[in-house]
Amino acid sequence: MPRKTDALPAQPASYGDAVEQLEQLIGRLESGQLPLEELLGQYQRGTELLRYCRDRLQAVEDQVRVLDENGKLKPWIPE
């Protein structure tokens, strides 16, 4: 019998794509229609998508901090 391989899901193409995937996933989780075996995998995917979104938002916040109190742009150097 062939074995099912657990391939890692691809990174989202963008923040918007990640949010869309997360919304769809939440809808499936909330529907109560997922088999128990699939529930954990979907939950784990949701945490990966949430982490991706948080990381992207943090990167944007870091870039915004480049502005000083006078409104002049400073060079942005990632930490």
Secondary structure, 3 states (H helix, E strand, C coil): CCCCCCCCCCCCCCHHHHHHHHHHHHHHHHHCCCCHHHHHHHHHHHHHHHHHHHHHHHHHHHHHCCECCCCCECCCCCC
